[in-house]
Amino acid sequence: MTNRFTLKLIAVSALLIGAGSTFGQHVHAPTHTASPYAGQQTREIKSLSSAQTADLLTGKGMELAKAAELNGYPGPMHTLELATQLGLSAGQRLASETLMTRHKAEARDLGAQLVQAERALDQAFASRQIDAARLTAHTERIGQLQALLRKSHLDTHLQQTALLTPEQIARYTQLRGYTGAADTAAPAAASIHKH
């Protein structure tokens, strides 16, 4: 009986020691994880990365025209890049270049306004000069600028598509790797063109 008691005591002690070390690990484990935003508090404008700011100021597309691009409405930049493969006429090339120049200027202007609006919102929070009314004014301005910028990108695709033939649109779709959408998107886009 004594040996049995001793063996049980050793077994129970081993279990308690194991449980104690496990318990100890849980007690000392961190109770929080770092935010994915950690480090972003040093940004000049907290809601925009430096890359996003640069994209807005230079008029980059930032995927704002995806609804058009992926549904068979070419944009001027890629149309001009593919000018030879698309067989653009001199008139189409000139009209596309004019469209691109005009759009880039508009996108840069709207982008600069959006960066400034985001900066103003950031400064309102940083300076503790924010309340419900100011928040509404800031976010409505930002929302308006975002909508205008996206409209500008999408409208440019509409205008570019109107400059092309249905065959050029289908070829563009193929060259850009959207062959799955070419059969349905190009005819729909072509039906609204005036040539």
Secondary structure, DSSP 8 states (H G I E B T S, - for coil): -HHHHHHHHHHHHHHHHHHHHHHHHHHHS-S----TTTTGGGSSSTTS-HHHHHHHHHT--TTTTHHHHTTT---HHHHHHTHHHHT--HHHHHHHHHHHHHHHHHHHHHHHHHHHHHHHHHHHHHTT---HHHHHHHHHHHHHHHHHHHHHHHHHHHHHHHTS-HHHHHHHHHHTT-HHHHHHHHHHHHTT---
